[in-house]
Amino acid sequence: MFITMRNDMKQRYRIFRRPWGVFYYEDLVTGKQETLKTRDRDEAYRLVAAKNETQDGPAFSRQLARVYWKAGDPAGATRNWQTAMDELVKLKHGKNQRRWLTAIQDKSFDTLRQLPILETRPEHFLYVLKEGSVSTNNYLRRLHNFALDMDWLPWPVLPKRQWPPIRYKEKRAITREEHELILDREHNIEMRAFLWCCWHIGGSQSDVAHLKAEDIDWKNQVVSFFRAKTGTAQIIHFGKGLAEVLRDLPGEGLLFPRLAAMDEKHRAALFQRACRRVGVTGVSLHSYRYAWAERAKIAGYPERFAQMALGHNSKAVHRAYAKKAQVVLPPLEEYEQKIVPLAAMN
């Protein structure tokens, strides 16, 4: 039984009731019929009227949704993006919090700071992304997702597919020749030992700088520590080369007390100064992690062992570090010559 909508003016959806009393609606364009899941006439009318309003005036309906959203969240009318930034930073700790404090000072965010979150339109974000950098793109995405998770936004400002892709600068490993060239001109004993540890351990600069004598297991020849960034364990079995370096370092407490007291940027600046002295460009202290991963791949070190040694949580991340390794494959016949004698012995 079809029921004429009140004040019907070329409505797309019309309402009807099935013999068992449940109300349905029909799309007059597609002919599709769906249940409204109600036996209440007034409720059924309200639901279909809302669908017709959405069809006839989507912009009006979107604005109406904002009004209802604000009514349900009184603070929503005045909550701006600076508030979201401040609240997000409170949830971070340690170095991660310091990174966020630095990130939200980006001048590209200035046009957003006092903008009410519920009044944000795609062009606001697009302008910020255009004026900002790769870091701006990265942190704005996280801030946007935080607002969605907190129910401060009724829907995404920008759909996932419309976000500009994040393209980081190409990173590379430091070569053995570059490493040795830098050491030849480095006269600070602590810095020399630090760079050798970076080469043998492949740790991040902060993790290596904060190594302690207690992190070394001389009996099993293992250096182990928890990564500051992820909390995962990094376990390195060392040989003669690293052992010679470690023996000359303090027997208790921090191995690099002067470097450990420095900020990351200060250590990075010292390394860049050392690079400039010998004309090495395009590398940073993090390049030692790439170098370790590439060396492991070239040497045929099992991937799962290399991943554990660098403290990588996923294979994808580890492979990104080792992707530029130039692996030299031996001839198949050499492998066959090794396998045949082994088969004969069995």
C-alpha positions in Angstrom: 0.0 0.0 0.0 1.6 3.2 -1.2 1.2 6.4 0.9 1.5 9.8 -0.6 4.2 12.0 1.0 2.9 15.2 2.7 3.7 18.3 0.6 4.9 16.0 -2.2 7.0 18.0 -4.7 8.7 15.6 -7.1 10.2 13.6 -4.3 12.6 10.9 -5.3 11.6 8.5 -2.5 8.1 7.5 -1.5 6.9 5.5 1.5 4.7 2.5 1.6 3.7 -0.1 4.2 3.8 -3.9 3.8 0.8 -6.0 4.9 2.7 -7.0 8.1 2.9 -3.4 9.2 6.5 -2.5 8.4 7.2 0.7 6.4 9.4 0.6 3.3 10.6 3.2 0.8 11.0 3.1 -2.9 13.5 5.0 -5.0 11.4 6.3 -7.9 14.6 6.6 -10.1 16.0 3.1 -9.7 12.9 1.3 -8.5 14.9 -0.1 -5.5 12.8 -0.8 -2.4 14.2 -1.1 1.1 12.8 -1.4 4.6 12.8 1.5 7.1 12.7 -1.0 9.9 9.9 0.7 11.7 6.1 0.3 12.2 5.7 3.9 13.4 4.2 6.1 10.7 5.6 9.4 12.0 9.1 7.9 12.3 8.9 6.5 8.8 7.9 9.9 7.4 10.8 11.6 9.1 13.3 9.1 7.7 12.1 9.4 4.1 11.8 13.2 4.4 15.5 13.2 5.5 16.4 11.2 2.4 14.5 13.5 0.1 16.2 16.5 1.7 19.6 15.0 1.2 18.7 14.3 -2.4 17.3 17.8 -3.2 19.8 19.8 -1.2 23.0 17.9 -0.2 24.8 21.1 0.8 21.9 22.1 3.1 21.8 18.7 4.6 25.6 18.8 5.3 25.2 22.1 7.0 22.2 20.7 9.0 24.4 17.8 10.1 26.9 20.3 11.4 24.2 22.0 13.4 23.1 18.7 15.0 26.8 17.8 15.6 27.4 21.0 17.5 24.2 20.6 19.5 25.5 17.2 20.6 29.0 18.5 21.4 28.7 22.1 22.9 32.5 22.6 22.7 32.4 21.7 19.0 31.4 25.2 17.9 34.6 26.7 19.3 37.1 23.8 19.2 39.9 24.8 16.8 42.9 23.0 15.4 45.3 24.5 17.9 43.2 22.9 20.6 43.6 19.5 18.8 47.3 20.0 18.5 47.7 20.8 22.2 45.6 17.8 23.2 47.5 15.4 20.9 50.8 16.6 22.2 49.7 15.8 25.8 49.3 12.1 24.8 52.9 11.8 23.5 55.9 11.2 25.7 59.7 11.7 25.6 61.3 12.2 22.2 58.0 11.6 20.4 56.5 14.5 22.3 59.4 16.7 21.4 59.0 15.9 17.8 55.4 16.9 17.9 56.2 20.1 19.7 58.6 21.0 16.9 56.2 19.9 14.2 53.2 22.0 15.3 55.4 25.1 15.2 55.5 24.8 11.4 54.3 28.2 10.0 52.3 26.4 7.4 49.8 25.5 10.1 49.2 29.2 11.0 46.1 29.4 8.8 44.5 26.5 10.6 45.3 27.2 14.2 42.2 29.4 15.0 39.9 27.7 12.5 37.1 25.8 14.1 37.4 22.1 13.3 33.8 21.7 12.3 34.2 24.6 9.8 37.2 23.1 8.0 36.8 22.6 4.3 39.1 20.7 1.9 40.6 23.9 0.4 41.9 24.8 3.9 43.9 21.6 4.1 45.0 21.9 0.4 46.4 25.4 1.0 48.4 24.2 4.1 49.8 21.2 2.1 50.8 23.5 -0.8 52.6 25.9 1.5 54.2 23.2 3.7 56.8 20.4 3.3 56.8 16.6 3.5 56.8 16.9 7.2 53.7 19.1 7.1 51.9 16.5 5.0 52.9 13.7 7.5 51.8 15.5 10.7 48.6 17.0 9.2 47.5 13.5 8.3 48.0 12.4 11.9 46.3 15.5 13.3 43.3 14.9 11.0 43.1 11.2 12.0 43.3 12.2 15.7 40.3 14.6 15.2 38.3 11.8 13.5 39.1 9.3 16.2 38.1 11.8 18.9 34.7 12.4 17.1 35.6 16.1 16.7 34.9 15.7 12.9 31.8 14.1 11.5 33.5 13.0 8.3 37.0 13.3 6.8 38.0 16.8 5.5 40.0 15.1 2.7 39.4 11.6 1.4 42.4 9.3 1.6 42.9 9.3 -2.1 43.0 13.0 -2.4 46.0 13.5 0.0 49.2 14.3 -1.9 51.6 11.4 -1.6 54.4 11.7 0.9 57.7 11.7 -1.0 60.8 11.7 1.2 64.2 12.7 0.0 66.2 9.7 -1.3 68.4 8.2 1.4 71.5 6.2 1.0 74.0 4.2 2.9 77.5 5.4 3.8 80.2 3.4 1.9 83.1 1.8 3.6 85.5 4.2 1.7 83.5 7.2 2.9 83.5 5.9 6.5 87.2 5.3 6.5 87.9 8.7 4.9 86.0 10.5 7.6 87.8 8.5 10.4 91.2 9.4 8.9 90.5 13.1 9.6 88.7 12.6 12.9 91.0 13.2 15.8 88.5 13.1 18.7 88.9 9.6 20.2 85.3 9.4 21.5 83.8 10.4 18.1 86.0 7.8 16.3 84.9 5.0 18.6 81.3 6.2 18.2 81.4 6.0 14.4 83.0 2.6 14.5 80.2 1.4 16.8 77.7 2.9 14.3 79.4 0.9 11.5 79.4 -2.4 13.4 76.1 -2.1 15.2 74.0 -0.3 12.7 72.1 1.4 15.5 70.4 4.8 15.4 72.7 7.6 16.6 70.8 8.1 19.9 70.8 4.4 20.7 74.5 4.1 20.1 75.4 7.3 21.9 73.5 6.0 25.0 75.1 2.6 25.1 76.4 1.5 28.5 79.1 -1.0 29.5 76.3 -3.1 31.0 74.8 -3.6 27.6 77.8 -5.7 26.6 77.8 -9.4 27.2 81.5 -10.3 26.8 81.0 -14.0 27.4 78.6 -14.4 24.5 80.0 -11.4 22.6 76.6 -9.7 22.3 75.6 -6.0 22.5 71.9 -5.6 23.3 69.6 -2.7 24.1 66.0 -1.5 23.6 65.5 1.0 20.8 64.4 4.4 22.1 62.1 4.9 19.1 60.1 1.7 19.1 61.0 -0.1 22.3 62.0 -3.2 20.4 65.2 -5.1 21.3 68.2 -4.8 19.1 70.7 -7.7 19.6 74.1 -7.6 17.9 76.6 -10.5 18.0 80.0 -8.9 17.5 83.4 -10.1 16.2 87.0 -9.0 16.6 86.5 -5.6 14.9 83.9 -4.3 17.3 85.6 -6.0 20.3 88.8 -4.0 19.7 86.7 -0.8 19.8 84.7 -1.7 22.9 87.8 -2.7 24.9 89.0 0.9 24.8 85.8 2.3 26.1 84.7 2.8 29.8 84.2 -0.3 31.7 81.1 0.9 33.5 78.3 3.5 32.8 78.0 5.3 29.5 80.4 4.4 26.7 80.2 7.8 25.2 79.4 10.2 28.1 80.1 13.4 26.1 78.1 12.5 23.1 75.2 11.1 25.2 74.8 14.5 26.8 74.3 16.1 23.5 71.1 16.7 21.6 70.5 14.7 18.4 71.0 17.8 16.3 74.3 18.6 17.9 75.7 15.1 17.2 74.4 15.4 13.6 76.1 18.8 13.2 79.4 17.3 14.4 79.1 14.5 11.9 78.2 16.9 9.0 81.3 19.0 9.9 83.4 15.8 9.7 81.9 15.0 6.3 82.6 18.5 5.0 86.3 18.2 6.0 86.7 15.3 3.5 84.2 16.3 0.9 81.6 13.6 1.6 78.0 14.6 0.8 74.6 13.0 0.9 74.9 11.0 4.1 73.9 11.4 7.7 74.4 9.3 10.9 71.3 7.4 10.0 73.2 6.3 6.8 75.0 3.8 9.0 71.8 1.8 9.5 71.3 1.7 5.7 74.9 0.6 5.4 74.5 -2.3 7.9 71.4 -3.5 6.2 73.0 -3.4 2.7 76.2 -5.1 4.0 74.1 -7.9 5.5 72.2 -8.5 2.3 75.3 -8.5 0.1 77.0 -11.0 2.5 74.0 -13.3 2.4 73.1 -12.8 6.0 69.7 -14.4 6.7 67.0 -11.7 6.5 65.3 -12.7 9.7 68.6 -12.4 11.6 69.4 -9.0 10.0 65.9 -7.8 10.9 66.3 -8.8 14.5 69.8 -7.3 14.7 68.5 -3.9 13.5 65.4 -4.1 15.7 63.0 -3.7 12.7 59.4 -4.7 13.5 58.5 -5.5 9.9 60.1 -7.1 6.8 58.9 -4.2 4.7 60.8 -1.6 6.7 64.0 -3.8 6.8 63.8 -4.3 3.0 63.5 -0.6 2.4 66.8 -0.2 4.2 68.5 -2.9 2.2 66.9 -2.3 -1.2 70.0 -0.6 -2.8 72.4 -3.4 -1.9 74.3 -4.5 -5.0 74.2 -8.3 -4.6 76.7 -10.2 -6.8 75.3 -13.6 -7.6 77.8 -16.4 -8.0 77.5 -18.7 -11.1 75.0 -21.6 -10.7 77.7 -24.2 -11.6 79.7 -23.2 -8.5 76.7 -24.0 -6.3 76.2 -27.3 -8.2 79.8 -28.2 -7.6 79.3 -27.7 -3.8 76.1 -29.6 -3.7 77.3 -32.7 -5.7 80.1 -33.6 -3.2 77.6 -33.2 -0.3 75.1 -35.6 -2.0 77.9 -38.1 -2.6 78.8 -38.1 1.1 75.2 -38.9 2.1 
